[in-house]
């Protein structure tokens, strides 16, 4: 999993995630700051090999990734297309985000 960028606008985050999903790039976007602090999300790609393609798509939405993934990920315990993850995986990322905030 590789960090791509940070968002302050939930609508823009959803637009970008939809664009990347349509190009075969699954993403994860945990909220890292609560709304009272000015909501912020970080965007990650699940597959490190797709990070450069994801960044390029943000600059050039017409770019086609070298290694898009198909719909087969839904059966692997992750519903990536809908932004849902198994509880265990979500707990790991929540703990990591909390640790990062406490160290900042």
HELIX and SHEET records of a PDB file:
HELIX    1   1 UNK A   10  UNK A   22  1                                  13    
HELIX    2   2 UNK A   35  UNK A   37  5                                   3    
HELIX    3   3 UNK A   48  UNK A   50  5                                   3    
HELIX    4   4 UNK A   51  UNK A   59  1                                   9    
HELIX    5   5 UNK A   71  UNK A   76  5                                   6    
HELIX    6   6 UNK A   80  UNK A   82  5                                   3    
HELIX    7   7 UNK A   87  UNK A  103  1                                  17    
SHEET    1   A 3 UNK A   2  UNK A   7  0                                        
SHEET    2   A 3 UNK A  40  UNK A  45 -1                                        
SHEET    3   A 3 UNK A  27  UNK A  28 -1                                        
SHEET    1   B 3 UNK A   2  UNK A   7  0                                        
SHEET    2   B 3 UNK A  40  UNK A  45 -1                                        
SHEET    3   B 3 UNK A  31  UNK A  33 -1                                        
END                                                                             
